[in-house]
Amino acid sequence: MSNGSKRVARYRVGLNPDRPLVVAEGALVACGNDASRIASAALAGLVSERLIVIGLNSRNRVVGIVTVAEGGDSALCVHAKEVLRAALLLGGTAFVLAHNHPGGDPFPSPNDLAFTKKVSEGSRAIGTNLVDHVVVAPEAGTHYSFLEHGLLEEV
């Protein structure tokens, strides 16, 4: 190479398949219960927190699920941009944010509320729709839906 040129690394950004999760073909997410059922299946049996994005098409049918972050038994560290990147890479028009609370109480923490606000604002800015954020406690069989509790408009 001459004239001040140099080689730079070139990367392809994409998603790598994980182990499949069985959901009904074209599963519909019309409410928090639907999202909770899918999230609980993806997050069952975990002893640490995990955050996933469930990508949806324009008819709110599941197009894919991505694990965005894994943490400890009571918290995880993630930035809103990581969630938004995953949502865009799934190629849907909307998404559900979901994570588990292994301790069994699905009520959102103050950090959950603040984080959801950031993700919601970011999703509007890039033209995708955050449909819901569900916090599940799969072992207890319970969930908390931000949408059903009217928090998505407030956050």
PLY file of the C-alpha trace (Angstrom):
ply
format ascii 1.0
element vertex 155
property float x
property float y
property float z
element edge 154
property int vertex1
property int vertex2
end_header
0.00 0.00 0.00
1.21 3.45 -0.75
0.09 7.06 -0.68
-0.77 6.98 3.01
-3.34 4.17 2.60
-3.71 1.34 5.05
-5.88 -1.68 5.47
-8.62 -1.53 8.07
-10.73 -4.34 9.46
-14.14 -4.83 7.90
-16.95 -6.48 9.86
-20.37 -7.89 9.15
-22.89 -7.13 11.88
-25.60 -9.69 12.42
-27.16 -12.22 14.72
-25.82 -15.69 15.37
-28.45 -18.38 15.94
-28.81 -19.67 19.49
-30.51 -22.86 20.53
-34.08 -22.76 19.18
-36.99 -21.89 21.42
-40.24 -23.55 20.46
-43.09 -21.08 20.12
-46.25 -21.51 18.10
-45.68 -20.62 14.46
-46.33 -16.90 14.08
-47.12 -16.57 17.79
-49.17 -13.43 18.39
-48.29 -10.92 21.10
-51.54 -9.07 21.77
-51.18 -8.54 25.52
-48.84 -8.90 28.47
-49.95 -12.51 29.01
-48.82 -13.46 25.50
-45.44 -11.78 25.96
-45.09 -13.30 29.43
-45.76 -16.82 28.14
-43.01 -16.50 25.51
-40.58 -14.78 27.90
-41.21 -17.33 30.65
-40.38 -20.16 28.25
-37.14 -18.41 27.23
-36.13 -17.55 30.79
-37.31 -20.59 32.76
-34.90 -22.25 35.14
-32.38 -19.41 35.27
-30.79 -18.41 38.56
-29.48 -15.13 37.17
-31.17 -12.24 35.41
-31.33 -12.29 31.62
-32.73 -9.62 29.30
-34.24 -10.60 25.95
-35.79 -8.79 23.01
-38.74 -10.42 21.27
-38.95 -9.07 17.73
-42.39 -8.62 16.18
-43.64 -8.00 12.68
-46.31 -5.44 11.74
-49.03 -7.86 12.91
-47.34 -8.39 16.31
-46.23 -11.90 15.44
-42.88 -13.16 16.74
-40.02 -13.02 14.22
-37.20 -13.87 16.64
-35.79 -13.66 20.14
-32.38 -12.30 21.11
-30.59 -12.48 24.45
-29.16 -9.00 25.02
-27.60 -9.30 28.47
-27.01 -11.67 31.36
-26.34 -10.59 34.91
-26.22 -11.77 38.48
-28.94 -13.02 40.78
-30.49 -9.58 41.29
-29.24 -7.24 38.54
-27.72 -6.93 35.11
-25.80 -4.23 33.29
-26.99 -3.18 29.83
-27.30 -0.01 27.77
-30.41 1.01 25.85
-28.41 1.05 22.60
-27.78 -2.70 22.94
-31.52 -3.36 23.15
-32.24 -1.10 20.20
-29.49 -2.70 18.12
-30.97 -6.15 18.77
-34.48 -4.95 17.93
-33.28 -3.52 14.61
-31.23 -6.59 13.71
-34.26 -8.82 14.19
-35.86 -6.96 11.29
-39.28 -6.52 12.86
-41.30 -3.34 13.16
-41.81 -3.62 16.91
-40.46 -5.47 19.92
-41.11 -6.57 23.47
-38.44 -6.17 26.12
-38.45 -8.93 28.74
-36.34 -10.00 31.67
-36.62 -12.28 34.64
-36.44 -11.72 38.36
-35.09 -15.04 39.71
-36.04 -14.05 43.26
-39.72 -14.53 42.38
-41.05 -10.95 42.64
-41.85 -9.55 39.18
-42.48 -6.00 40.40
-40.12 -3.64 38.50
-37.27 -1.92 40.32
-36.55 1.81 39.99
-33.73 0.84 37.62
-36.20 -1.17 35.50
-38.45 1.90 35.25
-35.61 4.26 34.28
-34.18 1.80 31.77
-37.56 1.25 30.12
-37.97 5.01 29.75
-34.62 5.23 27.91
-35.46 2.31 25.62
-38.93 3.71 24.90
-37.54 7.14 24.01
-34.84 5.59 21.84
-37.28 3.33 20.03
-39.44 6.29 19.09
-36.38 8.16 17.83
-35.38 5.33 15.46
-38.90 4.47 14.28
-39.54 1.16 15.97
-42.19 0.45 18.58
-41.64 -0.86 22.10
-44.89 -2.79 22.58
-44.32 -3.87 26.18
-41.73 -4.62 28.83
-42.55 -7.70 30.85
-40.77 -8.80 33.98
-41.30 -12.47 34.63
-40.78 -14.73 37.60
-41.11 -18.03 35.69
-40.69 -20.29 38.70
-43.46 -18.41 40.54
-45.62 -18.28 37.39
-46.14 -14.53 37.65
-45.34 -11.51 35.52
-45.56 -7.72 35.46
-46.50 -5.95 32.22
-45.56 -2.29 31.83
-48.26 -1.94 29.18
-51.01 -3.48 31.28
-50.08 -1.21 34.21
-50.09 1.91 32.00
-46.38 2.57 32.52
-45.23 2.75 28.91
-46.94 6.10 28.45
-45.55 7.33 31.77
-41.93 6.15 31.41
0 1
1 2
2 3
3 4
4 5
5 6
6 7
7 8
8 9
9 10
10 11
11 12
12 13
13 14
14 15
15 16
16 17
17 18
18 19
19 20
20 21
21 22
22 23
23 24
24 25
25 26
26 27
27 28
28 29
29 30
30 31
31 32
32 33
33 34
34 35
35 36
36 37
37 38
38 39
39 40
40 41
41 42
42 43
43 44
44 45
45 46
46 47
47 48
48 49
49 50
50 51
51 52
52 53
53 54
54 55
55 56
56 57
57 58
58 59
59 60
60 61
61 62
62 63
63 64
64 65
65 66
66 67
67 68
68 69
69 70
70 71
71 72
72 73
73 74
74 75
75 76
76 77
77 78
78 79
79 80
80 81
81 82
82 83
83 84
84 85
85 86
86 87
87 88
88 89
89 90
90 91
91 92
92 93
93 94
94 95
95 96
96 97
97 98
98 99
99 100
100 101
101 102
102 103
103 104
104 105
105 106
106 107
107 108
108 109
109 110
110 111
111 112
112 113
113 114
114 115
115 116
116 117
117 118
118 119
119 120
120 121
121 122
122 123
123 124
124 125
125 126
126 127
127 128
128 129
129 130
130 131
131 132
132 133
133 134
134 135
135 136
136 137
137 138
138 139
139 140
140 141
141 142
142 143
143 144
144 145
145 146
146 147
147 148
148 149
149 150
150 151
151 152
152 153
153 154
